[in-house]
């Protein structure tokens, strides 16, 4: 019954911004890490950002300075603010939660399309 539901995707012009959210529900328990991944057509899924239980963040170099990951612990929600979007950012974006004991959960993915 654990579910991660992404929202906030869509179509935006290059240089624009989008804010993705991922809301978790169900018996997840203690959340250690929240992450965002993306997968472009014909490409491997790639990690783009992580936020730890202590609030520390890490980013893929290609999005550093443009994307910001944040969390709302009370709502079990992870967000990704994406600024200065480029056509290369076009992909399906997935949220990921790593809970206690290494339990791992994935969202269904949400499309982000950046037009030139």
C-alpha positions as CSV (number, residue, x, y, z in Angstrom):
1,X,0.0,0.0,0.0
2,X,3.0,2.3,-0.1
3,X,2.6,4.9,-2.8
4,X,4.8,7.8,-4.0
5,X,2.9,10.2,-6.3
6,X,4.7,12.8,-8.3
7,X,3.1,16.0,-9.4
8,X,4.0,19.3,-11.0
9,X,5.4,18.2,-14.3
10,X,4.4,19.5,-17.7
11,X,5.7,21.5,-20.7
12,X,7.8,24.6,-20.3
13,X,10.0,26.7,-22.5
14,X,13.8,26.7,-22.2
15,X,14.8,29.0,-19.4
16,X,11.6,28.4,-17.5
17,X,10.9,26.7,-14.2
18,X,8.9,23.9,-12.8
19,X,8.4,22.6,-9.3
20,X,8.0,18.8,-8.8
21,X,6.5,17.3,-5.7
22,X,6.3,13.7,-4.5
23,X,3.9,12.8,-1.7
24,X,4.5,9.5,0.1
25,X,1.7,7.5,1.8
26,X,1.4,4.2,3.5
27,X,3.5,2.3,6.0
28,X,6.9,3.6,5.0
29,X,8.3,4.1,8.4
30,X,11.4,6.1,9.1
31,X,12.7,7.8,5.9
32,X,16.5,8.0,5.6
33,X,16.9,9.4,2.1
34,X,14.8,11.1,-0.5
35,X,16.0,11.2,-4.1
36,X,15.1,12.3,-7.6
37,X,16.0,10.5,-10.7
38,X,15.1,11.0,-14.4
39,X,15.1,8.9,-17.5
40,X,15.1,10.3,-21.0
41,X,13.8,8.2,-24.0
42,X,16.4,5.6,-24.9
43,X,18.6,6.5,-22.0
44,X,19.5,4.9,-18.6
45,X,17.8,6.2,-15.5
46,X,20.1,8.7,-13.8
47,X,20.3,10.1,-10.3
48,X,20.0,13.9,-10.1
49,X,19.6,14.9,-6.4
50,X,19.5,13.5,-2.8
51,X,18.4,14.9,0.5
52,X,19.2,13.1,3.7
53,X,17.3,12.8,6.9
54,X,19.5,15.6,8.3
55,X,18.8,17.9,5.4
56,X,22.1,17.5,3.6
57,X,21.9,17.7,-0.2
58,X,23.8,16.4,-3.1
59,X,23.3,17.1,-6.8
60,X,24.4,15.8,-10.2
61,X,26.9,18.2,-11.6
62,X,24.7,19.0,-14.6
63,X,21.9,20.3,-12.5
64,X,23.9,21.9,-9.7
65,X,23.0,25.6,-9.3
66,X,19.7,25.1,-11.2
67,X,17.8,22.5,-9.2
68,X,17.0,22.5,-5.5
69,X,15.8,19.5,-3.6
70,X,13.8,20.0,-0.4
71,X,11.6,18.1,1.9
72,X,8.6,18.4,4.2
73,X,9.0,15.8,6.9
74,X,5.6,16.3,8.4
75,X,4.0,15.6,5.0
76,X,6.5,12.9,3.8
77,X,7.0,15.0,0.7
78,X,10.1,15.7,-1.3
79,X,10.2,18.6,-3.8
80,X,12.4,19.5,-6.7
81,X,12.6,23.1,-7.8
82,X,13.9,23.3,-11.3
83,X,15.1,26.6,-12.8
84,X,16.8,27.5,-16.0
85,X,15.5,24.4,-17.6
86,X,17.1,23.2,-20.8
87,X,15.8,20.9,-23.5
88,X,18.3,18.3,-22.3
89,X,16.3,18.2,-19.0
90,X,13.4,16.6,-20.9
91,X,12.7,13.2,-19.2
92,X,10.4,11.3,-17.0
93,X,11.2,12.2,-13.4
94,X,11.0,9.7,-10.6
95,X,11.1,10.2,-6.8
96,X,12.7,7.6,-4.7
97,X,12.6,7.0,-0.9
98,X,15.0,4.8,1.0
99,X,13.5,3.9,4.4
100,X,14.9,2.0,7.3
101,X,16.5,-1.4,6.7
102,X,17.2,-0.5,3.1
103,X,13.6,-0.5,2.0
104,X,13.3,1.3,-1.3
105,X,10.2,2.8,-2.9
106,X,9.6,4.5,-6.3
107,X,7.1,6.9,-7.7
108,X,5.3,6.2,-11.0
109,X,7.2,9.0,-12.8
110,X,6.1,12.3,-14.2
111,X,6.9,13.8,-17.6
112,X,8.9,17.0,-17.9
113,X,9.2,18.5,-21.4
114,X,11.4,21.5,-22.1
115,X,10.9,23.1,-25.5
116,X,13.6,25.1,-27.3
